[in-house]
Amino acid sequence: CSVLGKHTVAGGRITEASFVAAGSVKARDPAKVEQGALLPEHCVVTGRLDERTGADGKPYHTGFELRLPTAWNGRFFYQGGGGNDGVVFNAVGRNTGATGWADHALARGFAAVSTDAGHQGPQPTFGLDPQARIEHAYRAHQRTAETAKALVAGYYGRSAERSYFVGCSGGGRQGMMFSQRFPELFDGIVAVAPAMRVSEGATIAAAWTTQQFLAIAPKGADGKPVLSQALSDADLRLVADAVLERCDAADGLKDGLLQRACNFDPAVLRCAGAKSASCLAPAQVDALRTVMAGPRNAAGKPLYFGWPWDPGITGADWRRWTLGTSTTGEPNSRHTFLMSGALGYEFVTPPDPSLNVVNFDFERDPARMRAFHQIYDTADDVQLAGFRQRRGKLLMFHGTAAPIFSSLETEDYMRRLHAALGRAQADTLARLFLVPGMNHCSSGPATDEFDGLAAVVDWVEQGKAPDRVLARGSTGAFKGIERPLCAWPKAAHYTGSGNTTQAASFECR
């Protein structure tokens, strides 16, 4: 490990290499909370690639962390990022869903790498530098993967036998990007809630949602609308209960999970008179209907997808993204601070820091997003020619109550993939698994604990194409309850007998 610290890196340098004794530390998630079991013995390496001064006069580089276990299993793992990136998180090989940081790749013997994607700090201001945009889109990831693989080979004296990528959200976009731009780098890719149209459609949807709910929100003491109060938690519970009443039994069991799409109209909740605890005000009904249908311009042209009606609308993460919790006229929803920043600094060309989701113009501003869409987004390629040629495998997971990237978008991608390649060939390349009730990446009233890494490894190395993936609830009323996640377009259906808490009592149909 100490020798590796002196290793020469093309276009970069190692900043530190240190040995970590077994059982001395645990993985830390982005909030720096310890997760899972104590880590195995390993070497941790940090480095910088392509140090430079940007057009904005600020210093930039691509930072990375690589962890190399002593008991190596011969595999390499790239840990996807998310949000605006800018931070090098623990490179332990974060898994999927609630399994995530607690049951990771490093504990299974993988060498794992993470990166800040070519800029330092999660603020979106890096978008003022044109090269930083390109690094964030793809180049920093290519450089990190190739550098890490070279370090792995140097450390162990042999190259990794298999390479895997797992990421959610922006990390899911990175996985899709690798399958399209650099298909030679990975044997298996797991993309969860992939941000395939984030620099165009999904950010427009964030603006649409925010503006619709601000328009009906009550005003605070300062005269500004209080976004979080457009719909109370009790209002969202009313919607969830009505959706369940209409559609919960369609999968053979009333269990709080919708395995199939629900055709629902919130008009059934419209108050005949004054707003009460048992109904929604007409303005709330109209706003919900408009939001869930997805953004459109004045001519009625869709600017993104709509959203499934799902009881996961009650999840804390749904509120966190969509409405926030601020009790003042200064909203704190992720749409209004995370998506606004990316919109103004990175997603429009040229950058316009004055642009945000509140003042976004649905007639004028979408055209300003098209240039960056061409290099950043990943929704268009449904051939995946290079990835197919190397016989790569792509697994996609998406929560049906995700509040920022719609699962309907990922279903659309699969439909187009099937149309382009034919169902038989598409099934040898890619599988999608919808997670009922799950919010963004994990959480929500859902069975959100599932092992995507094991599924893709079995597919790549054993030829076991996954038709179903075991999932368990991690919190609340669903904690410990099992369901199968079924390969799209199939969905779980209760067989009519057997323990309703066990996945064996459900079939995919």
C-alpha positions in Angstrom: 0.0 0.0 0.0 2.8 2.4 0.8 4.5 1.6 -2.4 1.3 2.4 -4.3 1.4 5.8 -2.8 4.5 6.5 -4.9 2.9 5.2 -8.1 2.9 7.4 -11.1 -0.5 8.2 -12.5 -1.0 9.4 -16.1 -2.2 13.0 -16.0 -2.5 13.0 -12.2 -1.0 12.1 -8.8 -1.6 10.0 -5.7 -2.2 12.3 -2.7 -2.3 9.6 -0.1 -2.2 5.8 0.4 -2.8 4.2 3.7 -3.4 0.8 5.1 -6.7 0.2 7.1 -6.7 -2.7 9.5 -9.6 -5.0 9.6 -12.4 -4.1 12.0 -11.1 -0.6 12.7 -13.7 1.5 10.8 -17.1 1.4 9.2 -18.5 2.8 6.0 -19.9 6.4 6.3 -22.8 7.5 4.2 -23.0 11.1 2.8 -24.4 12.3 6.1 -21.3 10.7 7.7 -23.4 8.2 9.6 -21.7 4.9 10.1 -23.4 2.0 8.3 -23.0 -1.8 8.3 -20.3 -4.0 9.7 -16.7 -3.1 10.3 -14.7 -2.9 7.1 -12.2 -5.6 6.0 -8.5 -5.1 5.8 -7.7 -2.8 2.8 -5.6 -0.1 1.2 -7.3 3.2 0.6 -5.9 5.5 -2.1 -6.8 9.1 -2.9 -5.7 11.0 -5.9 -6.2 13.9 -8.3 -6.4 13.9 -12.1 -6.1 16.7 -14.6 -5.5 19.6 -12.3 -6.1 22.9 -14.1 -7.4 26.4 -13.8 -10.9 26.9 -15.3 -12.2 29.6 -17.5 -13.8 31.1 -14.4 -10.3 31.4 -12.7 -11.0 28.7 -10.2 -8.8 25.5 -9.6 -10.3 22.2 -10.7 -9.3 18.6 -10.7 -11.0 15.1 -10.7 -10.7 13.7 -7.2 -11.0 10.0 -6.5 -10.8 7.4 -3.8 -10.0 3.8 -4.4 -10.2 1.0 -1.8 -8.3 -2.2 -2.4 -9.2 -5.2 -0.1 -6.5 -7.6 0.9 -8.9 -10.5 0.3 -9.7 -9.4 -3.3 -12.3 -11.3 -5.3 -10.9 -10.2 -8.7 -13.7 -7.7 -9.4 -13.8 -4.0 -9.8 -16.7 -1.7 -8.8 -17.4 1.9 -9.8 -19.6 3.7 -7.2 -21.9 6.2 -9.0 -22.4 9.7 -7.6 -25.5 11.9 -7.7 -26.9 15.4 -7.4 -24.3 18.0 -8.4 -21.5 15.6 -7.4 -18.4 17.6 -6.2 -17.7 15.3 -3.2 -15.6 12.1 -3.0 -17.7 9.8 -0.8 -16.5 6.6 0.9 -15.5 4.2 -1.9 -17.1 1.2 -0.4 -19.2 0.2 -3.4 -22.7 1.4 -2.4 -25.3 -1.2 -3.3 -28.9 -0.6 -4.4 -32.0 0.6 -2.5 -32.0 0.5 1.3 -29.3 -2.2 1.1 -27.0 0.6 0.0 -24.2 1.6 2.4 -24.7 -1.2 4.9 -24.2 -4.2 2.5 -21.6 -3.0 0.0 -19.2 -4.3 -2.5 -16.0 -3.8 -0.4 -17.3 -6.2 2.2 -17.7 -8.8 -0.6 -14.1 -8.4 -1.8 -14.5 -5.9 -4.6 -12.0 -3.1 -5.2 -14.1 0.0 -5.3 -13.7 3.6 -6.6 -15.7 6.9 -6.2 -15.1 10.4 -7.7 -16.2 14.0 -7.4 -16.8 14.1 -11.2 -14.3 16.8 -11.9 -15.2 19.7 -9.5 -14.9 20.4 -5.8 -18.0 21.2 -3.7 -21.7 20.3 -4.4 -22.5 23.9 -5.4 -23.6 24.2 -9.1 -21.3 27.2 -9.8 -18.8 24.9 -11.6 -21.2 25.1 -14.6 -19.7 28.5 -15.4 -16.6 26.6 -16.6 -17.3 24.9 -20.0 -14.7 22.1 -19.3 -16.2 21.4 -15.9 -19.5 20.7 -17.6 -17.8 18.2 -19.9 -16.0 16.5 -17.0 -19.3 16.2 -15.1 -21.1 14.8 -18.1 -18.6 12.0 -19.0 -14.9 12.7 -19.1 -14.1 12.7 -15.4 -15.9 9.3 -15.1 -13.9 7.8 -18.0 -10.6 9.1 -16.5 -11.5 7.8 -13.0 -12.5 4.3 -14.3 -9.4 3.9 -16.4 -7.1 5.2 -13.8 -8.6 3.0 -11.0 -8.4 -0.1 -13.2 -4.7 0.6 -13.9 -4.1 1.0 -10.1 -5.9 -2.2 -9.4 -3.7 -4.1 -11.9 -0.6 -2.5 -10.4 -1.5 -3.3 -6.9 -2.6 -7.0 -7.4 -0.3 -7.8 -10.3 -3.3 -8.6 -12.5 -6.3 -6.8 -14.0 -9.8 -7.2 -12.7 -11.6 -10.2 -14.2 -15.0 -8.4 -14.1 -16.0 -4.8 -13.8 -19.3 -3.5 -12.4 -21.1 -0.1 -12.0 -23.9 0.7 -9.6 -25.5 4.1 -9.2 -28.8 5.9 -8.5 -30.2 9.2 -9.8 -27.2 11.1 -11.2 -25.3 7.9 -10.6 -27.9 6.0 -12.7 -27.3 8.5 -15.5 -23.6 7.8 -15.2 -24.3 4.1 -15.6 -26.4 4.7 -18.7 -23.6 7.0 -20.0 -21.0 4.3 -19.5 -23.2 1.8 -21.5 -23.3 4.3 -24.4 -20.1 6.2 -24.5 -17.6 3.7 -22.9 -19.2 0.3 -23.3 -15.8 -1.5 -23.0 -15.3 -0.5 -19.4 -18.0 -2.5 -17.6 -19.5 -6.0 -17.8 -22.5 -5.2 -15.8 -24.3 -1.9 -15.0 -27.1 -1.3 -12.5 -28.9 2.1 -13.0 -31.5 3.0 -10.4 -33.9 5.9 -11.0 -31.6 7.0 -13.9 -31.6 10.7 -14.6 -31.8 10.2 -18.3 -33.4 13.5 -19.1 -32.3 15.5 -16.1 -30.8 18.4 -18.0 -33.9 18.9 -20.0 -37.2 17.1 -19.1 -37.0 16.3 -15.4 -35.8 19.7 -14.5 -38.6 21.3 -16.4 -41.0 19.0 -14.5 -39.4 20.3 -11.2 -40.2 23.8 -12.3 -43.8 22.8 -13.4 -44.5 21.1 -10.1 -43.1 23.9 -8.0 -45.0 26.6 -9.8 -48.3 24.7 -9.7 -48.1 24.1 -6.0 -46.9 27.7 -5.2 -50.0 29.0 -7.1 -52.3 27.3 -4.5 -50.1 27.6 -1.4 -51.4 29.8 1.4 -49.4 33.0 2.1 -47.2 33.4 5.2 -46.7 36.5 7.4 -44.4 38.0 4.7 -47.0 37.7 2.0 -45.2 34.9 0.2 -46.8 31.5 -0.6 -45.6 28.8 1.8 -44.9 25.9 -0.6 -44.9 23.2 2.0 -48.5 24.0 3.0 -49.9 23.6 -0.5 -50.7 20.0 0.7 -50.5 18.8 4.2 -49.4 15.4 5.2 -53.1 14.6 6.0 -54.0 15.8 2.5 -51.4 13.4 0.9 -52.8 10.6 3.1 -56.2 11.3 1.7 -54.9 10.9 -1.8 -53.0 7.7 -1.0 -56.0 6.1 0.7 -58.2 6.9 -2.3 -55.7 5.5 -4.7 -55.5 2.3 -2.6 -59.2 2.1 -2.4 -59.4 2.1 -6.2 -56.5 -0.1 -7.2 -55.0 -2.0 -4.3 -56.8 -5.2 -4.9 -55.9 -5.4 -8.6 -52.8 -7.6 -7.7 -54.8 -10.1 -5.8 -54.1 -8.7 -2.3 -55.0 -5.5 -0.4 -51.6 -4.8 1.1 -50.8 -1.1 0.5 -48.6 -1.8 -2.5 -49.7 -1.1 -6.1 -48.0 -3.6 -8.5 -49.9 -2.2 -11.5 -50.6 1.3 -12.7 -53.7 2.9 -11.2 -56.2 4.9 -13.3 -57.1 7.5 -10.7 -58.7 11.0 -10.8 -58.4 13.1 -7.6 -61.7 14.7 -8.4 -63.3 12.1 -6.2 -61.7 14.0 -3.3 -63.1 17.4 -4.2 -64.9 19.2 -1.4 -68.5 20.0 -2.1 -68.3 22.8 0.3 -65.6 24.2 2.6 -62.2 22.4 2.9 -62.3 19.7 5.6 -60.2 16.8 6.8 -62.1 14.4 4.5 -61.7 16.3 1.2 -59.5 18.5 -0.8 -60.1 22.1 -1.9 -60.9 22.4 -5.6 -57.6 24.3 -6.2 -55.7 21.4 -4.6 -57.4 18.8 -6.8 -56.7 20.8 -9.9 -53.0 21.3 -9.0 -52.5 17.7 -8.2 -54.1 16.6 -11.5 -51.9 19.1 -13.4 -48.7 18.1 -11.6 -49.2 14.4 -12.0 -50.0 14.7 -15.7 -46.5 16.3 -16.3 -45.4 19.6 -17.8 -46.7 20.9 -21.1 -46.3 24.1 -23.1 -49.1 26.4 -24.2 -49.7 24.3 -27.3 -50.2 21.2 -25.1 -46.9 19.5 -26.1 -45.5 17.3 -23.3 -42.2 18.6 -21.9 -41.6 15.5 -19.8 -43.5 12.5 -18.5 -46.3 12.3 -16.0 -46.2 10.4 -12.7 -47.9 7.2 -11.5 -50.6 7.5 -8.9 -49.0 5.7 -6.0 -49.5 5.7 -2.2 -45.8 6.4 -1.9 -46.9 10.1 -2.3 -47.0 10.0 1.6 -43.3 9.2 1.8 -41.1 11.8 3.5 -38.8 11.8 0.5 -41.7 12.7 -1.8 -42.3 15.8 0.3 -38.6 16.5 0.7 -38.3 16.9 -3.1 -41.6 18.3 -4.0 -43.0 20.5 -1.2 -40.3 20.7 1.5 -40.9 21.5 5.1 -40.2 25.2 5.4 -43.0 27.1 7.2 -42.0 30.4 5.7 -42.0 31.9 2.2 -38.5 30.6 1.6 -39.0 27.1 0.4 -36.6 24.3 1.1 -37.7 21.6 -1.3 -35.0 19.9 -3.3 -36.7 21.2 -6.5 -36.2 24.8 -5.4 -32.5 24.5 -4.3 -30.9 21.5 -6.0 -32.7 21.6 -9.3 -32.8 25.4 -9.5 -29.0 25.6 -9.1 -28.3 23.0 -11.7 -30.8 24.6 -14.1 -29.3 28.1 -14.0 -25.6 27.2 -13.8 -25.3 24.0 -15.9 -28.3 22.9 -17.8 -28.9 26.1 -19.9 -26.4 27.3 -22.4 -24.9 29.8 -21.8 -25.3 29.7 -18.0 -27.9 32.0 -16.5 -27.6 32.1 -12.7 -30.8 34.2 -12.5 -32.9 31.3 -13.9 -34.6 29.0 -11.4 -37.6 26.7 -11.1 -39.8 29.5 -9.9 -39.3 31.9 -12.9 -38.8 29.3 -15.5 -40.8 30.1 -18.7 -42.2 26.9 -20.4 -42.4 28.6 -23.8 -39.0 30.2 -23.9 -36.6 28.3 -21.7 -36.8 24.7 -22.8 -34.9 25.6 -26.0 -32.0 26.9 -23.9 -31.5 23.4 -22.5 -31.2 21.5 -25.7 -27.4 22.1 -26.3 -26.3 20.6 -23.0 -28.9 17.8 -23.3 -26.9 16.5 -26.3 -23.8 15.8 -24.2 -25.3 15.1 -20.8 -28.5 13.1 -21.2 -28.8 9.4 -22.0 -32.4 8.8 -23.1 -31.9 8.7 -26.8 -29.7 5.6 -27.4 -31.8 2.5 -27.5 -29.3 0.5 -29.6 -26.5 0.2 -27.1 -24.5 -1.3 -29.9 -21.1 -1.4 -28.2 -22.5 -2.7 -24.9 -24.3 -5.5 -26.8 -21.2 -6.4 -28.7 -19.3 -7.0 -25.5 -22.3 -8.8 -24.1 -22.8 -6.4 -21.3 -25.8 -6.6 -18.9 -27.9 -3.6 -17.8 -30.3 -3.8 -14.8 -32.6 -0.9 -14.1 -34.7 -0.3 -10.9 -37.1 2.5 -10.4 -39.6 3.4 -7.6 -43.1 4.1 -8.8 -43.4 6.9 -6.3 -40.1 8.6 -7.2 -40.6 12.4 -7.0 -37.9 13.7 -9.4 -37.4 11.1 -12.2 -40.6 9.4 -13.3 -40.7 5.7 -13.5 -42.9 6.2 -16.6 -39.7 7.6 -18.3 -37.8 4.4 -17.6 -40.7 2.3 -18.8 -40.7 4.4 -22.0 -37.0 3.7 -22.5 -37.6 -0.1 -22.2 -40.5 0.1 -24.7 -38.2 1.9 -27.2 -35.4 -0.6 -26.5 -37.8 -3.5 -27.2 -39.1 -1.9 -30.3 -35.6 -1.3 -31.6 -34.0 -4.7 -30.8 -37.0 -7.0 -30.5 -38.1 -8.4 -27.2 -35.9 -11.5 -27.3 -32.7 -9.6 -28.0 -33.6 -6.8 -25.6 -34.1 -9.4 -22.8 -30.5 -10.6 -23.2 -29.3 -7.1 -22.6 -31.5 -5.2 -20.2 -34.1 -5.7 -17.5 -36.2 -3.2 -15.6 -37.7 -3.8 -12.1 -40.2 -1.3 -10.8 -40.4 -0.9 -7.0 -44.0 -0.1 -5.8 -44.2 2.7 -3.3 -40.5 3.5 -3.4 -39.4 7.2 -3.5 -36.1 8.4 -4.9 -33.4 5.6 -4.7 -34.9 4.1 -1.5 -37.5 4.8 1.3 -41.2 5.3 1.1 -43.9 2.8 2.0 -42.2 0.1 0.0 -40.1 -3.1 -0.1 -37.0 -1.0 -0.9 -34.2 -3.3 0.3 -32.9 -5.3 -2.6 -29.5 -6.6 -3.8 -29.0 -5.3 -7.3 -25.2 -6.1 -7.2 -25.8 -9.8 -6.6 -28.4 -9.9 -9.4 -26.1 -8.3 -12.0 -23.1 -10.5 -11.0 -25.2 -13.6 -11.3 -26.4 -12.5 -14.7 -22.9 -11.7 -16.0 -21.0 -14.6 -14.5 -23.5 -17.3 -14.2 -25.8 -16.5 -17.1 -28.8 -16.3 -14.7 -31.0 -13.6 -16.3 -33.1 -12.2 -13.4 -36.9 -12.7 -13.8 -37.5 -11.6 -10.2 -35.4 -10.0 -7.5 -36.2 -10.5 -3.8 -37.1 -7.3 -2.0 -37.9 -6.5 1.7 -39.3 -3.5 3.5 -36.7 -1.6 5.5 -38.9 0.7 7.6 -42.4 1.3 8.9 -45.3 -1.0 8.3 -43.4 -2.9 5.6 -40.3 -3.6 7.6 -39.3 -7.3 7.0 -42.1 -7.9 4.5 -41.0 -9.6 1.3 -42.1 -9.2 -2.2 -40.6 -10.2 -5.6 -39.6 -7.4 -7.9 -40.6 -8.7 -11.3 -38.9 -8.1 -14.7 -41.0 -5.5 -16.6 -43.6 -5.6 -17.9 -44.6 -8.3 -15.5 -45.6 -7.5 -11.9 -46.1 -9.4 -8.7 -49.5 -11.0 -8.1 -50.6 -12.9 -5.0 -51.2 -16.5 -5.7 -54.2 -16.6 -3.4 -52.7 -18.8 -0.7 -49.6 -18.7 1.5 -48.0 -16.3 3.9 -48.6 -12.8 2.6 -45.3 -11.6 4.2 -43.2 -14.0 2.1 -42.2 -13.5 -1.6 -42.9 -17.2 -2.3 -46.6 -16.5 -2.1 -46.4 -14.2 -5.2 -45.8 -14.9 -8.8 -44.8 -12.6 -11.7 -47.5 -12.3 -14.3 
